[in-house]
Amino acid sequence: MVQADGLYKLLMKGKHPAGLIVETADTVLVTAAVAMEIPMVHKVDPEFFSEIKDGDLVTLDAVNGVIRVGAK
């Protein structure tokens, strides 16, 4: 429930994430993302998180489960 509450507070302040990229999604996170219309891709290879760098431009296609990464 903490995830949902935290996401809701961010949403109300206009500071919510544009999308979520997670290795493992639990029921609470999925429910919160759906309710708040935040796109999400899960079951992401853990190596992805070590390869992405601060400042990378990430495009998320949650419908097809596609993540594209490019430099700014």
N, CA, C and O atoms as CSV, one atom per row, in Angstrom:
chain,resi,resn,atom,element,x,y,z
A,1,MET,N,N,0.805,-1.188,0.000
A,1,MET,CA,C,0.000,0.000,0.000
A,1,MET,C,C,0.855,1.261,0.000
A,1,MET,O,O,0.418,2.306,-0.483
A,2,VAL,N,N,2.057,1.173,0.532
A,2,VAL,CA,C,2.950,2.333,0.574
A,2,VAL,C,C,3.255,2.808,-0.843
A,2,VAL,O,O,3.292,4.012,-1.096
A,3,GLN,N,N,3.474,1.871,-1.770
A,3,GLN,CA,C,3.759,2.256,-3.155
A,3,GLN,C,C,2.605,3.060,-3.738
A,3,GLN,O,O,2.820,4.097,-4.365
A,4,ALA,N,N,1.398,2.590,-3.534
A,4,ALA,CA,C,0.226,3.269,-4.081
A,4,ALA,C,C,0.084,4.653,-3.467
A,4,ALA,O,O,-0.199,5.618,-4.177
A,5,ASP,N,N,0.275,4.758,-2.175
A,5,ASP,CA,C,0.164,6.044,-1.491
A,5,ASP,C,C,1.244,7.005,-1.976
A,5,ASP,O,O,0.976,8.183,-2.216
A,6,GLY,N,N,2.454,6.499,-2.116
A,6,GLY,CA,C,3.554,7.337,-2.598
A,6,GLY,C,C,3.330,7.811,-4.023
A,6,GLY,O,O,3.556,8.982,-4.330
A,7,LEU,N,N,2.890,6.921,-4.892
A,7,LEU,CA,C,2.599,7.306,-6.273
A,7,LEU,C,C,1.452,8.309,-6.333
A,7,LEU,O,O,1.480,9.248,-7.128
A,8,TYR,N,N,0.447,8.104,-5.492
A,8,TYR,CA,C,-0.690,9.025,-5.471
A,8,TYR,C,C,-0.243,10.428,-5.049
A,8,TYR,O,O,-0.654,11.420,-5.650
A,9,LYS,N,N,0.591,10.504,-4.024
A,9,LYS,CA,C,1.086,11.808,-3.563
A,9,LYS,C,C,1.890,12.499,-4.659
A,9,LYS,O,O,1.760,13.705,-4.865
A,10,LEU,N,N,2.722,11.727,-5.362
A,10,LEU,CA,C,3.487,12.298,-6.475
A,10,LEU,C,C,2.554,12.775,-7.586
A,10,LEU,O,O,2.769,13.838,-8.167
A,11,LEU,N,N,1.522,11.991,-7.879
A,11,LEU,CA,C,0.552,12.355,-8.910
A,11,LEU,C,C,-0.149,13.671,-8.564
A,11,LEU,O,O,-0.334,14.530,-9.426
A,12,MET,N,N,-0.532,13.818,-7.311
A,12,MET,CA,C,-1.237,15.029,-6.877
A,12,MET,C,C,-0.340,16.268,-6.962
A,12,MET,O,O,-0.832,17.386,-7.118
A,13,LYS,N,N,0.979,16.066,-6.858
A,13,LYS,CA,C,1.927,17.187,-6.951
A,13,LYS,C,C,2.436,17.386,-8.376
A,13,LYS,O,O,3.221,18.295,-8.642
A,14,GLY,N,N,1.977,16.518,-9.301
A,14,GLY,CA,C,2.426,16.609,-10.685
A,14,GLY,C,C,3.856,16.142,-10.882
A,14,GLY,O,O,4.512,16.535,-11.847
A,15,LYS,N,N,4.348,15.302,-9.972
A,15,LYS,CA,C,5.733,14.840,-10.031
A,15,LYS,C,C,5.835,13.318,-10.159
A,15,LYS,O,O,6.862,12.726,-9.826
A,16,HIS,N,N,4.769,12.699,-10.640
A,16,HIS,CA,C,4.754,11.244,-10.798
A,16,HIS,C,C,5.638,10.831,-11.983
A,16,HIS,O,O,5.896,11.633,-12.880
A,17,PRO,N,N,6.093,9.584,-11.976
A,17,PRO,CA,C,6.915,9.120,-13.097
A,17,PRO,C,C,6.091,9.035,-14.382
A,17,PRO,O,O,4.894,8.750,-14.351
A,18,ALA,N,N,6.748,9.284,-15.499
A,18,ALA,CA,C,6.086,9.166,-16.803
A,18,ALA,C,C,5.840,7.701,-17.137
A,18,ALA,O,O,4.954,7.384,-17.930
A,19,GLY,N,N,6.613,6.817,-16.543
A,19,GLY,CA,C,6.475,5.385,-16.756
A,19,GLY,C,C,7.288,4.634,-15.722
A,19,GLY,O,O,8.142,5.213,-15.051
A,20,LEU,N,N,7.021,3.346,-15.594
A,20,LEU,CA,C,7.740,2.501,-14.646
A,20,LEU,C,C,8.409,1.358,-15.392
A,20,LEU,O,O,7.802,0.726,-16.256
A,21,ILE,N,N,9.658,1.103,-15.053
A,21,ILE,CA,C,10.405,-0.024,-15.606
A,21,ILE,C,C,10.901,-0.823,-14.412
A,21,ILE,O,O,11.733,-0.344,-13.641
A,22,VAL,N,N,10.392,-2.040,-14.258
A,22,VAL,CA,C,10.712,-2.826,-13.071
A,22,VAL,C,C,11.100,-4.251,-13.442
A,22,VAL,O,O,10.671,-4.792,-14.462
A,23,GLU,N,N,11.918,-4.834,-12.589
A,23,GLU,CA,C,12.319,-6.229,-12.775
A,23,GLU,C,C,11.170,-7.153,-12.375
A,23,GLU,O,O,10.842,-8.096,-13.095
A,24,THR,N,N,10.567,-6.876,-11.230
A,24,THR,CA,C,9.466,-7.688,-10.731
A,24,THR,C,C,8.354,-6.765,-10.251
A,24,THR,O,O,8.583,-5.902,-9.404
A,25,ALA,N,N,7.172,-6.940,-10.779
A,25,ALA,CA,C,6.029,-6.105,-10.392
A,25,ALA,C,C,5.122,-6.888,-9.457
A,25,ALA,O,O,4.697,-8.001,-9.768
A,26,ASP,N,N,4.830,-6.289,-8.303
A,26,ASP,CA,C,3.879,-6.941,-7.401
A,26,ASP,C,C,2.474,-6.387,-7.651
A,26,ASP,O,O,2.299,-5.397,-8.363
A,27,THR,N,N,1.498,-7.033,-7.064
A,27,THR,CA,C,0.100,-6.691,-7.303
A,27,THR,C,C,-0.225,-5.244,-6.943
A,27,THR,O,O,-0.966,-4.578,-7.665
A,28,VAL,N,N,0.319,-4.761,-5.842
A,28,VAL,CA,C,0.026,-3.394,-5.400
A,28,VAL,C,C,0.571,-2.379,-6.397
A,28,VAL,O,O,-0.109,-1.412,-6.738
A,29,LEU,N,N,1.792,-2.598,-6.862
A,29,LEU,CA,C,2.398,-1.669,-7.819
A,29,LEU,C,C,1.631,-1.675,-9.144
A,29,LEU,O,O,1.370,-0.618,-9.718
A,30,VAL,N,N,1.277,-2.850,-9.618
A,30,VAL,CA,C,0.519,-2.951,-10.873
A,30,VAL,C,C,-0.833,-2.247,-10.738
A,30,VAL,O,O,-1.235,-1.493,-11.625
A,31,THR,N,N,-1.524,-2.492,-9.640
A,31,THR,CA,C,-2.825,-1.860,-9.414
A,31,THR,C,C,-2.699,-0.339,-9.371
A,31,THR,O,O,-3.510,0.371,-9.964
A,32,ALA,N,N,-1.686,0.155,-8.672
A,32,ALA,CA,C,-1.472,1.604,-8.577
A,32,ALA,C,C,-1.165,2.195,-9.948
A,32,ALA,O,O,-1.695,3.246,-10.308
A,33,ALA,N,N,-0.313,1.523,-10.707
A,33,ALA,CA,C,0.053,2.018,-12.037
A,33,ALA,C,C,-1.166,2.066,-12.960
A,33,ALA,O,O,-1.351,3.031,-13.701
A,34,VAL,N,N,-1.985,1.035,-12.914
A,34,VAL,CA,C,-3.190,1.004,-13.752
A,34,VAL,C,C,-4.161,2.102,-13.324
A,34,VAL,O,O,-4.687,2.828,-14.167
A,35,ALA,N,N,-4.397,2.226,-12.032
A,35,ALA,CA,C,-5.347,3.217,-11.523
A,35,ALA,C,C,-4.911,4.642,-11.857
A,35,ALA,O,O,-5.743,5.516,-12.099
A,36,MET,N,N,-3.593,4.867,-11.866
A,36,MET,CA,C,-3.074,6.215,-12.121
A,36,MET,C,C,-2.638,6.421,-13.568
A,36,MET,O,O,-2.077,7.454,-13.932
A,37,GLU,N,N,-2.919,5.393,-14.388
A,37,GLU,CA,C,-2.604,5.443,-15.818
A,37,GLU,C,C,-1.128,5.723,-16.085
A,37,GLU,O,O,-0.782,6.522,-16.955
A,38,ILE,N,N,-0.259,5.049,-15.319
A,38,ILE,CA,C,1.188,5.154,-15.509
A,38,ILE,C,C,1.631,3.900,-16.259
A,38,ILE,O,O,1.473,2.794,-15.742
A,39,PRO,N,N,2.182,4.046,-17.465
A,39,PRO,CA,C,2.622,2.863,-18.217
A,39,PRO,C,C,3.756,2.146,-17.494
A,39,PRO,O,O,4.578,2.772,-16.825
A,40,MET,N,N,3.788,0.813,-17.640
A,40,MET,CA,C,4.803,0.027,-16.947
A,40,MET,C,C,5.237,-1.151,-17.805
A,40,MET,O,O,4.424,-1.790,-18.473
A,41,VAL,N,N,6.530,-1.424,-17.774
A,41,VAL,CA,C,7.092,-2.642,-18.359
A,41,VAL,C,C,7.755,-3.392,-17.211
A,41,VAL,O,O,8.518,-2.808,-16.442
A,42,HIS,N,N,7.463,-4.687,-17.095
A,42,HIS,CA,C,8.085,-5.484,-16.038
A,42,HIS,C,C,8.769,-6.702,-16.641
A,42,HIS,O,O,8.719,-6.922,-17.851
A,43,LYS,N,N,9.401,-7.482,-15.790
A,43,LYS,CA,C,10.223,-8.628,-16.191
A,43,LYS,C,C,11.398,-8.155,-17.043
A,43,LYS,O,O,11.786,-8.804,-18.014
A,44,VAL,N,N,11.952,-7.012,-16.657
A,44,VAL,CA,C,13.095,-6.437,-17.359
A,44,VAL,C,C,14.359,-7.135,-16.875
A,44,VAL,O,O,14.526,-7.370,-15.678
A,45,ASP,N,N,15.240,-7.463,-17.798
A,45,ASP,CA,C,16.513,-8.095,-17.468
A,45,ASP,C,C,17.264,-7.207,-16.480
A,45,ASP,O,O,17.420,-6.012,-16.730
A,46,PRO,N,N,17.733,-7.768,-15.359
A,46,PRO,CA,C,18.443,-6.972,-14.355
A,46,PRO,C,C,19.652,-6.215,-14.925
A,46,PRO,O,O,20.040,-5.174,-14.394
A,47,GLU,N,N,20.235,-6.731,-15.987
A,47,GLU,CA,C,21.387,-6.077,-16.606
A,47,GLU,C,C,21.020,-4.694,-17.157
A,47,GLU,O,O,21.874,-3.810,-17.232
A,48,PHE,N,N,19.775,-4.509,-17.535
A,48,PHE,CA,C,19.313,-3.221,-18.053
A,48,PHE,C,C,19.626,-2.097,-17.074
A,48,PHE,O,O,20.059,-1.016,-17.474
A,49,PHE,N,N,19.408,-2.358,-15.796
A,49,PHE,CA,C,19.573,-1.317,-14.784
A,49,PHE,C,C,21.033,-0.925,-14.579
A,49,PHE,O,O,21.315,0.189,-14.136
A,50,SER,N,N,21.958,-1.816,-14.893
A,50,SER,CA,C,23.379,-1.458,-14.778
A,50,SER,C,C,23.883,-0.778,-16.052
A,50,SER,O,O,24.908,-0.096,-16.026
A,51,GLU,N,N,23.174,-0.957,-17.157
A,51,GLU,CA,C,23.595,-0.359,-18.427
A,51,GLU,C,C,23.075,1.062,-18.619
A,51,GLU,O,O,23.730,1.871,-19.275
A,52,ILE,N,N,21.930,1.374,-18.068
A,52,ILE,CA,C,21.337,2.697,-18.260
A,52,ILE,C,C,22.103,3.730,-17.428
A,52,ILE,O,O,22.547,3.451,-16.315
A,53,LYS,N,N,22.244,4.929,-18.001
A,53,LYS,CA,C,23.003,5.974,-17.323
A,53,LYS,C,C,22.116,7.184,-17.065
A,53,LYS,O,O,21.127,7.411,-17.762
A,54,ASP,N,N,22.485,7.947,-16.062
A,54,ASP,CA,C,21.797,9.197,-15.766
A,54,ASP,C,C,21.869,10.097,-16.990
A,54,ASP,O,O,22.946,10.299,-17.552
A,55,GLY,N,N,20.752,10.626,-17.398
A,55,GLY,CA,C,20.718,11.498,-18.566
A,55,GLY,C,C,20.308,10.795,-19.850
A,55,GLY,O,O,20.057,11.459,-20.856
A,56,ASP,N,N,20.234,9.446,-19.840
A,56,ASP,CA,C,19.764,8.719,-21.022
A,56,ASP,C,C,18.295,9.044,-21.272
A,56,ASP,O,O,17.515,9.214,-20.335
A,57,LEU,N,N,17.935,9.127,-22.530
A,57,LEU,CA,C,16.543,9.338,-22.918
A,57,LEU,C,C,15.903,7.964,-23.098
A,57,LEU,O,O,16.352,7.168,-23.922
A,58,VAL,N,N,14.867,7.693,-22.335
A,58,VAL,CA,C,14.219,6.383,-22.366
A,58,VAL,C,C,12.816,6.533,-22.939
A,58,VAL,O,O,12.033,7.369,-22.488
A,59,THR,N,N,12.513,5.711,-23.938
A,59,THR,CA,C,11.180,5.659,-24.522
A,59,THR,C,C,10.570,4.321,-24.141
A,59,THR,O,O,11.186,3.271,-24.327
A,60,LEU,N,N,9.369,4.363,-23.612
A,60,LEU,CA,C,8.717,3.177,-23.081
A,60,LEU,C,C,7.441,2.893,-23.869
A,60,LEU,O,O,6.551,3.738,-23.955
A,61,ASP,N,N,7.365,1.691,-24.443
A,61,ASP,CA,C,6.152,1.226,-25.116
A,61,ASP,C,C,5.586,0.096,-24.261
A,61,ASP,O,O,5.929,-1.071,-24.449
A,62,ALA,N,N,4.718,0.458,-23.321
A,62,ALA,CA,C,4.198,-0.516,-22.368
A,62,ALA,C,C,3.283,-1.543,-23.027
A,62,ALA,O,O,3.188,-2.673,-22.547
A,63,VAL,N,N,2.614,-1.177,-24.107
A,63,VAL,CA,C,1.709,-2.104,-24.791
A,63,VAL,C,C,2.480,-3.295,-25.348
A,63,VAL,O,O,2.038,-4.438,-25.234
A,64,ASN,N,N,3.636,-3.022,-25.953
A,64,ASN,CA,C,4.437,-4.080,-26.568
A,64,ASN,C,C,5.622,-4.513,-25.716
A,64,ASN,O,O,6.369,-5.408,-26.111
A,65,GLY,N,N,5.807,-3.892,-24.548
A,65,GLY,CA,C,6.906,-4.256,-23.658
A,65,GLY,C,C,8.269,-3.892,-24.206
A,65,GLY,O,O,9.245,-4.608,-23.983
A,66,VAL,N,N,8.341,-2.780,-24.925
A,66,VAL,CA,C,9.595,-2.372,-25.566
A,66,VAL,C,C,10.157,-1.138,-24.863
A,66,VAL,O,O,9.438,-0.179,-24.585
A,67,ILE,N,N,11.462,-1.188,-24.582
A,67,ILE,CA,C,12.169,-0.057,-23.980
A,67,ILE,C,C,13.288,0.333,-24.929
A,67,ILE,O,O,14.096,-0.506,-25.328
A,68,ARG,N,N,13.331,1.614,-25.289
A,68,ARG,CA,C,14.413,2.121,-26.140
A,68,ARG,C,C,15.209,3.132,-25.333
A,68,ARG,O,O,14.643,3.987,-24.652
A,69,VAL,N,N,16.536,3.023,-25.418
A,69,VAL,CA,C,17.416,3.927,-24.686
A,69,VAL,C,C,18.327,4.625,-25.672
A,69,VAL,O,O,18.938,3.990,-26.532
A,70,GLY,N,N,18.413,5.941,-25.538
A,70,GLY,CA,C,19.312,6.729,-26.368
A,70,GLY,C,C,19.872,7.872,-25.548
A,70,GLY,O,O,19.242,8.321,-24.590
A,71,ALA,N,N,21.038,8.339,-25.914
A,71,ALA,CA,C,21.650,9.458,-25.204
A,71,ALA,C,C,20.882,10.730,-25.506
A,71,ALA,O,O,20.267,10.855,-26.565
A,72,LYS,N,N,20.918,11.671,-24.579
A,72,LYS,CA,C,20.268,12.980,-24.769
A,72,LYS,C,C,20.918,13.738,-25.882
A,72,LYS,O,O,20.509,14.858,-26.188
